[in-house]
Amino acid sequence: MRYALLVLLFAILSAAVVAQPTTPPVGGANWPFDEITLTNGAKLQGLILLELPDGIEFRSVSRPAGRPTVTLTSFLGKAEIASVKRLSDKDRGVLKEKLAELDPNGEGERKRMESLELVPGDWPGKPGAAKVYDSDYFILVSTGTEELTRRSGVRLEQIYTAFARFLPPTAKHARQTKIMLATDPDEYAALLGGAKVLNPAVYDATNDRVLCGSDLKRLGTELQSARVHHAQQLAGMNRYEEGVRKLYKGEELTRHLKTIAAERKRVFDADANNGVKFDAATGKLLFALLYHESFHAYVATFVYPPLKPDDVKAGKGTGELPRWLNEGLAQVFETAVVEAGELRADHPDKDRLQRAKDWLKLKNGNSLVPLGDLLATGRDAFLASHADQKAASDRAYLTCWALAHYLTFDRRLIGTKEFDKYLTAVNSGGDPKRAFATLVGQELPAFEKDWHTYLTRLQLNGTLSK
């Protein structure tokens, strides 16, 4: 009988299984949370990781009904915090256990992916050819595999949580942004309507759409096939384990369960390794593009919608972000890292930081855009539609990234009342240089010197060298 069961195990692992096992969404009951109220009015729920004299390291947790759990770890400066409501030691222990369950073995994102509800949808010219995921902030429409679509949906949920953390929504009746993910170059070209744009992703502000094209059809198909195979293996092992538990007891049962556990771990490791390969291929080809353009959509739709100067003067809102800052912040989030199911956006991008340091030294004749020039930069500096525009575009992009990072993580001015006053001044026809000087409390030459010193001292972990 033991021999027969072993034969059955290997037969099950290699056979095709039609039905795939499903994993229910993680958690269902209310969780206890530490609560932090910020000076800008935002209220965060999550877990206090570390309390320091100058602030709190905090893991915020978002658990929207019927949606994946999303966490974001960041450092909150003392000046940002209005009040703190701490958990009891007992509840803190409960929360730590709950959070550990989200991703104990790298399976947290997988569980969140499987909890997404996808429905069939139409693609332009291809009825029923798309998969659709409906979120609070966006509607994802994808022609990719189910694997690719689910992973994209989870990552977008995470990045939108980060957006809302830094810039809480202000628009009361904003509509969801449609994010269209094409996995074929011809599909993307059709979405652009023949426009010649080098960017592999764009934000169509007129129609509130993010259009993204990536040639990932083959990779997505391979990953999907491997995922189905692993699901079949796990289903077979579950059935085998049920048989073993009925036949054996004591040491014999323990021995068989160890064999099953080792085989199950091998399958999990193979699945995780495929995910790592997929992330390496999609990090810059897909998710960085989605994060960047989705930020443009988020701020224009939910936080700082564009207004006419007269409407700004009439007090109807602040108007939109200046283009340099919009592009700078989009780059900050573009390189956000998703690790163990959570997103970190507070560390500088390695390549950009090194280039900024080199350009401050005028290496190879390169330099950052002077601050006064950057503040007056318009939209045309950031849309590279021809190859000969790329160098100037890259210079503007790098400079606005460096300034946005400084304003966000060192000066912590983004989203403050003073920042709203700055936007109001700029969007009602005021002098952008004078408005910026008022925002930072310095004349431009002094601020520029401090900013450049910050970039020189900034390290990859987000701290400053002495």
PyMOL commands that set and color helices and strands:
alter all, ss='L'
color gray80, all
select helices_A, chain A and resi 2-14+78-80+89-102+108-115+146-166+185-192+217-247+250-303+309-313+323-334+350-360+363-365+371-375+379-382+387-409+417-427+432-440+444-457
alter helices_A, ss='H'
color red, helices_A
select strands_A, chain A and resi 34-38+43-52+55-62+70-77+81-85+119-123+126-134+138-142+177-182+201-204+209-213+337-339+342-344
alter strands_A, ss='S'
color yellow, strands_A
deselect
rebuild
show_as cartoon
